[in-house]
Amino acid sequence: MRVIVTGGAGFIGSAVIRHLVLDKGYEVLNIDKLTYAGNLTSLDSVAGRSSYRFLKADICDARAVSEAFFTFNPDRVMHLAAESHVDRSIVGARTFIETNILGTFTMLECARAYWQSLTKEEQNRFRLLHVSTDEVYGSLNDEGLFSETTPYDPSSPYSASKAASDHLAKAWARTYGLPVIVSNCSNNYGPYHFPEKLIPLIILNALEGKPLPVYGDGRNIRDWLYVEDHARALDMIAERGRIGETYNVGGRNERRNIDVVMRVCALMDELKPSGRPHEQLIRFVVDRPGHDVRYAIDATKLETELGWTARQTFETGIEHTVRWYLNNAWWWAPLRHSCDGSRLGLLKSGANA
């Protein structure tokens, strides 16, 4: 099996590549632009293997992407490359439009040209998995779950750009017959997560004795999914998912943001005590504009059709994650120079509030 993974130097993409190369024995071509969130050290465990290749390229560059298709000859494409941080999208939406929408368009067109050049047998084997987010569905109240038929209602420039890319992927399947599958996942966490995201930010700020920022009143709810469970799910969807279908991937681990932060603080108290409870560092800050109240994924379709289940509960996954960051400063320490925990995503009016 030969697989192109876009965005493979990112958090989820690198977990996917480690799974495909180390656990499945696949040949993988990683296409990544290496923006601020791309980190090739996340792939040190596969970097020396003959089954792994890396191409530094922008997915908006049609010539580079097309050449990659026709020289690597993939059986499968797993498209994860995306700008993904909501706060950054609030103050710099253009990059999200270019990468998430125009980049996905470029990937689909290059994939279509490549797919049409294949024999009938090869066409039947080919799959393109477009990886997306539950944020395209908008916000839930206290009840209910996002299903694959939930209407789209994005709230941020990030989620709007991902919603647009989802629609493009599904349209290319319906119009051109391109064998596309779409997945939408809940919040991922785990090792190799870029330090601007909530869980690694809290771990590292706590370690350094810095304030632990919590948006609003901390009651916003997310469904947390351990990244290696997600990587396994994506492989199963690409291998056995039905063409033209959408599969939601969720960990069934709903937690309020404040409870996530409190749990990290408790683990830090246990594993790296500082002389006072880490929860004393918590600071409630101005909320994110358009902050969705609650996300929760119904993963029944994935669980029943393909037999996937999450191996990690939130309790086991968060402890493993905290321990990993405490033991792997070699990975995250260089990133703290460019991501020191400063607040992102504030509008000017919010900054003055």
C-alpha positions as CSV (number, residue, x, y, z in Angstrom):
1,M,0.0,0.0,0.0
2,R,1.4,3.4,-1.1
3,V,-0.1,6.4,0.7
4,I,0.3,10.2,0.3
5,V,-0.3,12.0,3.6
6,T,-0.6,15.8,3.4
7,G,0.2,17.7,6.5
8,G,2.2,14.8,7.8
9,A,4.6,17.0,9.9
10,G,1.6,18.3,11.9
11,F,0.1,16.9,15.1
12,I,-2.5,14.5,13.7
13,G,-0.6,13.9,10.4
14,S,2.5,12.7,12.1
15,A,0.5,10.3,14.3
16,V,-1.1,8.9,11.1
17,I,2.3,8.4,9.4
18,R,3.8,6.7,12.5
19,H,0.9,4.3,12.5
20,L,1.0,3.6,8.7
21,V,4.8,3.1,8.6
22,L,5.4,1.4,12.0
23,D,2.2,-0.6,12.5
24,K,1.0,-1.2,9.0
25,G,4.2,-1.4,7.0
26,Y,2.9,1.0,4.3
27,E,5.0,3.2,2.0
28,V,4.3,6.8,2.8
29,L,5.0,10.1,1.1
30,N,4.6,13.0,3.4
31,I,3.8,16.3,1.7
32,D,4.1,19.3,4.1
33,K,4.8,23.0,3.6
34,L,6.4,23.1,7.1
35,T,4.6,26.1,8.4
36,Y,5.0,27.1,12.1
37,A,3.1,24.0,13.2
38,G,5.0,21.5,11.1
39,N,7.8,19.7,12.9
40,L,9.8,16.9,11.3
41,T,11.2,15.8,14.6
42,S,7.7,14.4,15.3
43,L,8.7,11.8,12.7
44,D,12.1,10.9,14.0
45,S,10.9,7.3,14.6
46,V,10.3,6.8,10.8
47,A,12.7,9.2,9.2
48,G,15.4,6.7,8.5
49,R,13.1,4.0,6.9
50,S,13.1,3.4,3.2
51,S,9.3,3.2,3.3
52,Y,9.0,6.9,4.3
53,R,9.7,9.9,2.1
54,F,9.2,13.6,2.6
55,L,8.4,16.3,0.1
56,K,8.4,19.9,1.2
57,A,5.6,21.5,-0.9
58,D,2.6,23.7,-0.6
59,I,-0.7,21.9,-1.4
60,C,-1.7,25.0,-3.3
61,D,1.2,24.4,-5.7
62,A,-0.6,22.3,-8.4
63,R,2.6,21.5,-10.3
64,A,4.4,20.1,-7.2
65,V,1.3,18.1,-6.1
66,S,0.7,16.7,-9.5
67,E,4.3,15.6,-9.9
68,A,4.1,13.9,-6.5
69,F,1.0,11.9,-7.6
70,F,2.5,10.8,-10.9
71,T,5.9,9.9,-9.5
72,F,4.9,8.2,-6.2
73,N,1.8,6.5,-7.7
74,P,-0.3,6.3,-4.5
75,D,-3.1,3.8,-3.9
76,R,-4.5,6.2,-1.3
77,V,-4.4,9.8,-0.2
78,M,-5.0,11.0,3.3
79,H,-5.5,14.8,3.1
80,L,-4.8,16.4,6.5
81,A,-2.9,19.5,5.5
82,A,-4.8,22.5,7.0
83,E,-4.5,25.7,9.0
84,S,-6.2,24.6,12.2
85,H,-6.1,27.1,15.0
86,V,-9.3,29.0,15.6
87,D,-7.6,31.9,17.4
88,R,-5.2,32.5,14.5
89,S,-8.1,32.4,12.0
90,I,-9.8,35.2,13.9
91,V,-7.0,37.6,13.3
92,G,-5.6,36.2,10.0
93,A,-8.3,34.5,8.0
94,R,-6.7,34.8,4.6
95,T,-4.2,32.0,5.2
96,F,-7.1,29.7,6.2
97,I,-9.0,30.4,3.0
98,E,-6.0,29.8,0.9
99,T,-4.8,26.6,2.5
100,N,-8.0,25.0,3.5
101,I,-10.2,25.9,0.5
102,L,-7.8,26.5,-2.4
103,G,-5.4,23.9,-1.2
104,T,-8.1,21.3,-1.0
105,F,-9.3,22.3,-4.5
106,T,-5.8,21.8,-5.8
107,M,-5.5,18.4,-4.1
108,L,-8.9,17.2,-5.5
109,E,-8.0,18.3,-9.1
110,C,-4.6,16.7,-9.0
111,A,-6.1,13.6,-7.5
112,R,-8.8,13.5,-10.2
113,A,-6.2,13.9,-13.1
114,Y,-4.1,11.1,-11.5
115,W,-7.1,8.8,-10.9
116,Q,-8.4,9.2,-14.5
117,S,-5.0,8.1,-15.8
118,L,-5.2,4.7,-13.9
119,T,-6.5,1.4,-15.1
120,K,-9.9,0.3,-14.1
121,E,-8.5,-2.0,-11.4
122,E,-6.3,0.8,-10.1
123,Q,-9.2,3.2,-10.0
124,N,-11.3,0.8,-8.0
125,R,-8.4,0.5,-5.5
126,F,-7.8,4.3,-5.1
127,R,-9.3,6.3,-2.2
128,L,-9.0,9.9,-1.1
129,L,-9.8,10.6,2.6
130,H,-10.5,14.3,3.4
131,V,-9.9,14.8,7.1
132,S,-12.0,17.5,8.8
133,T,-13.4,18.7,12.1
134,D,-16.6,18.7,14.2
135,E,-16.4,22.5,14.3
136,V,-18.1,22.6,10.9
137,Y,-21.4,21.6,12.7
138,G,-21.4,24.7,14.9
139,S,-22.4,24.6,18.6
140,L,-24.6,22.3,20.7
141,N,-26.6,23.1,23.7
142,D,-26.7,20.8,26.7
143,E,-28.4,17.9,24.8
144,G,-27.7,16.0,21.6
145,L,-24.7,14.9,19.6
146,F,-23.3,15.7,16.2
147,S,-24.1,13.0,13.7
148,E,-23.1,12.7,10.0
149,T,-26.3,14.3,9.0
150,T,-26.1,17.4,11.3
151,P,-26.5,20.5,9.2
152,Y,-23.3,22.6,8.9
153,D,-23.3,25.8,10.9
154,P,-19.6,27.0,11.3
155,S,-18.9,29.9,13.7
156,S,-15.2,30.9,13.0
157,P,-13.2,31.6,9.9
158,Y,-11.4,28.3,10.6
159,S,-14.5,26.2,10.7
160,A,-16.0,28.0,7.8
161,S,-13.0,27.2,5.7
162,K,-13.1,23.6,6.7
163,A,-16.8,23.4,5.9
164,A,-16.1,24.8,2.5
165,S,-13.4,22.2,1.9
166,D,-15.8,19.4,3.0
167,H,-18.3,20.5,0.5
168,L,-15.7,20.6,-2.3
169,A,-14.6,17.0,-1.4
170,K,-18.2,15.7,-1.5
171,A,-18.9,17.6,-4.8
172,W,-15.9,16.1,-6.5
173,A,-17.2,12.7,-5.5
174,R,-20.7,13.4,-6.9
175,T,-19.8,15.3,-10.0
176,Y,-16.6,13.4,-11.1
177,G,-17.0,10.1,-9.4
178,L,-13.7,10.6,-7.5
179,P,-13.6,8.0,-4.7
180,V,-13.7,10.4,-1.8
181,I,-14.5,9.8,1.9
182,V,-14.8,12.5,4.5
183,S,-14.2,12.3,8.3
184,N,-15.0,14.8,11.0
185,C,-13.3,14.5,14.3
186,S,-13.6,15.9,17.8
187,N,-10.7,17.7,19.7
188,N,-7.5,15.7,19.6
189,Y,-4.8,15.6,22.3
190,G,-1.7,13.6,23.0
191,P,2.1,13.6,22.3
192,Y,3.6,16.0,19.8
193,H,0.7,18.5,20.1
194,F,1.8,22.1,19.2
195,P,2.2,24.2,22.4
196,E,-0.4,26.8,21.4
197,K,-3.3,24.3,21.9
198,L,-5.1,24.1,25.2
199,I,-3.7,20.9,26.8
200,P,0.0,21.4,25.9
201,L,-0.2,25.1,26.7
202,I,-1.6,24.3,30.2
203,I,1.0,21.6,30.8
204,L,4.0,23.8,29.8
205,N,2.7,27.0,31.5
206,A,2.2,25.0,34.7
207,L,5.7,23.5,34.4
208,E,7.1,27.0,34.0
209,G,4.9,28.6,36.7
210,K,3.1,30.9,34.2
211,P,-0.6,31.8,34.3
212,L,-3.0,29.2,33.0
213,P,-5.5,31.1,30.8
214,V,-9.1,29.8,30.6
215,Y,-11.5,31.5,28.2
216,G,-14.7,33.0,29.6
217,D,-16.0,31.0,32.6
218,G,-14.4,27.7,31.4
219,R,-17.7,25.9,30.9
220,N,-17.4,25.3,27.2
221,I,-17.5,21.6,26.5
222,R,-15.4,19.6,24.1
223,D,-15.3,15.9,23.3
224,W,-11.6,14.7,23.6
225,L,-10.0,12.2,21.3
226,Y,-6.6,10.7,21.9
227,V,-4.6,11.3,18.7
228,E,-3.3,7.7,18.3
229,D,-6.9,6.5,18.5
230,H,-7.8,9.0,15.7
231,A,-4.9,7.8,13.6
232,R,-6.2,4.2,13.7
233,A,-9.7,5.4,12.9
234,L,-8.5,7.3,9.8
235,D,-6.6,4.3,8.5
236,M,-9.8,2.1,9.0
237,I,-12.0,4.7,7.2
238,A,-9.6,5.0,4.3
239,E,-9.4,1.2,4.0
240,R,-13.0,0.1,4.6
241,G,-15.1,3.2,4.6
242,R,-17.8,3.6,1.9
243,I,-17.1,6.0,-0.9
244,G,-19.0,9.3,-0.7
245,E,-19.8,8.8,3.0
246,T,-18.9,10.8,6.0
247,Y,-17.6,9.3,9.3
248,N,-17.6,11.1,12.6
249,V,-14.7,10.2,14.9
250,G,-15.1,11.0,18.6
251,G,-13.7,9.7,21.9
252,R,-17.0,10.0,23.9
253,N,-15.0,12.0,26.5
254,E,-16.9,15.2,27.1
255,R,-15.3,17.6,29.5
256,R,-15.7,21.3,30.4
257,N,-12.5,23.2,29.6
258,I,-12.1,24.2,33.3
259,D,-12.3,20.5,34.2
260,V,-9.6,19.6,31.7
261,V,-7.4,22.3,33.2
262,M,-8.1,21.2,36.7
263,R,-7.2,17.6,35.8
264,V,-3.9,18.7,34.3
265,C,-3.2,20.7,37.4
266,A,-3.8,17.7,39.6
267,L,-1.5,15.5,37.5
268,M,1.2,18.2,37.7
269,D,0.8,18.4,41.4
270,E,1.4,14.7,41.6
271,L,4.2,14.4,39.0
272,K,5.9,17.7,39.2
273,P,5.0,19.4,42.5
274,S,6.0,23.1,42.7
275,G,5.3,23.9,46.4
276,R,1.8,25.1,45.8
277,P,-1.2,23.7,43.9
278,H,-0.9,24.4,40.2
279,E,-4.6,25.4,40.1
280,Q,-3.6,28.7,41.8
281,L,-2.1,29.7,38.4
282,I,-5.6,29.6,36.7
283,R,-6.7,32.9,35.3
284,F,-10.0,33.4,33.5
285,V,-9.5,35.6,30.5
286,V,-11.7,37.4,27.9
287,D,-13.6,34.8,25.9
288,R,-12.8,33.9,22.3
289,P,-15.2,35.8,19.8
290,G,-17.9,33.3,18.6
291,H,-16.8,30.7,21.1
292,D,-18.9,27.5,20.5
293,V,-20.6,26.3,23.7
294,R,-20.3,22.5,23.2
295,Y,-19.1,19.9,20.8
296,A,-20.0,16.2,21.1
297,I,-19.6,13.5,18.5
298,D,-21.8,10.5,17.9
299,A,-19.3,7.9,16.6
300,T,-21.9,5.1,16.3
301,K,-21.5,4.8,12.5
302,L,-17.8,4.4,12.7
303,E,-18.1,2.0,15.6
304,T,-20.8,-0.2,14.1
305,E,-19.7,-0.2,10.4
306,L,-16.0,-0.5,10.8
307,G,-15.6,-1.8,14.4
308,W,-13.5,1.1,15.7
309,T,-13.4,1.9,19.4
310,A,-11.2,4.3,21.3
311,R,-8.6,2.5,23.3
312,Q,-7.8,5.5,25.6
313,T,-10.3,7.0,28.1
314,F,-9.7,10.6,28.9
315,E,-8.2,9.7,32.2
316,T,-5.6,7.3,30.8
317,G,-4.9,9.6,27.8
318,I,-4.4,12.8,29.7
319,E,-2.0,11.1,32.2
320,H,0.0,9.7,29.3
321,T,0.1,13.1,27.7
322,V,1.3,14.9,30.8
323,R,4.0,12.4,31.4
324,W,5.1,12.6,27.7
325,Y,5.5,16.4,27.9
326,L,7.5,16.1,31.2
327,N,9.8,13.5,29.6
328,N,10.3,15.1,26.2
329,A,11.5,18.6,26.5
330,W,13.8,17.9,23.6
331,W,10.7,18.1,21.3
332,W,8.8,21.1,22.8
333,A,11.5,23.3,24.2
334,P,12.6,24.7,20.8
335,L,9.0,25.5,20.0
336,R,8.5,27.7,23.1
337,H,10.7,30.4,21.5
338,S,7.9,31.0,18.9
339,C,5.0,29.9,21.0
340,D,5.5,31.2,24.6
341,G,1.9,30.9,25.7
342,S,0.9,34.5,24.7
343,R,-2.8,35.0,24.0
344,L,-3.9,34.8,20.3
345,G,-7.2,35.6,18.7
346,L,-8.2,38.8,20.4
347,L,-9.9,41.4,18.4
348,K,-8.9,45.0,19.1
349,S,-12.1,45.7,21.0
350,G,-11.6,42.5,23.0
351,A,-8.0,43.5,23.9
352,N,-9.3,46.7,25.4
353,A,-12.0,45.0,27.4
